Amino acid sequence: MVPTITAFESSPDRGRGLARDMRVRWALEEVGQPYNVRLVSFAAMKAPAHLALNPFGQIPTYEESDLALFESGAIVLHIAEGHAGLLPDDAAGRSRAIAWMFAALGTVEPPILERQIAVLLEHDKSWCAERLAAIDDRIRVRLGELSAHLGGADWLDGAFGAGDLMMVHVLQRLKPSGLLEAYPNLSAYVARAEARPAFRRAFATQLAVFTRSQTDG
């Protein structure tokens, strides 16, 4: 059965590929799994039909036969476990790859999201500059640790996998800040992932949704 995912009808990231359905699209493209996309409005995300799929009223969701999933990390892990290409064959390697998925979402992403909130919603506050400086310091600590681990390698743990997919998508959110530029190996790491054909296909499909919404509007 071809799975169906949900995505923003009109994405707030303006076609930059930062919405979390991008992670799922990318994973599906990497493993060569066809999929359908159901676009939902912000109002529809809070309606009972969508809340039955995601009780928090967010995207993406994933439906396949009688299975319905939410949370991008859980969806990508499900895809990786069901198809070859995103997790190593050996048990230890699979466990390490999953650990990197958790690290991307639980260790690296939180201060980056906090920074985005500060920039978007708190920029007019008198204390914003001080708060932003403190957040940036926390981000630099994480980037320094990640950079030290990656070193001169292409990927986090051997071949490209689900951990890299999640980590790169998290790091992409830092591009406007300039923070990533201080770590050339991390910048190259992101660029390497963005050059993958599967990423390009996934990005094109998400960008097409934004382009179409602008034309229709």
Sequence and secondary structure as in RCSB ss.txt:
>XXXX:A:sequence
MVPTITAFESSPDRGRGLARDMRVRWALEEVGQPYNVRLVSFAAMKAPAHLALNPFGQIPTYEESDLALFESGAI
VLHIAEGHAGLLPDDAAGRSRAIAWMFAALGTVEPPILERQIAVLLEHDKSWCAERLAAIDDRIRVRLGELSAHL
GGADWLDGAFGAGDLMMVHVLQRLKPSGLLEAYPNLSAYVARAEARPAFRRAFATQLAVFTRSQTDG
>XXXX:A:secstr
   EEEEESS TTTTSS STHHHHHHHHHHHT   EEEEE HHHHTSHHHHTT TT  S EEEETTEEEESHHHH
HHHHHHHSTTSS SSHHHHHHHHHHHHHIIIIIHHHHHHHHHHHHHSTTSTTHHHHHHHHHHHHHHHHHHHHHHH
TT SSSSSS  HHHHHHHHHHGGGGGGTGGGG HHHHHHHHHHHTSHHHHHHHHHHHHHHHHHHHH 
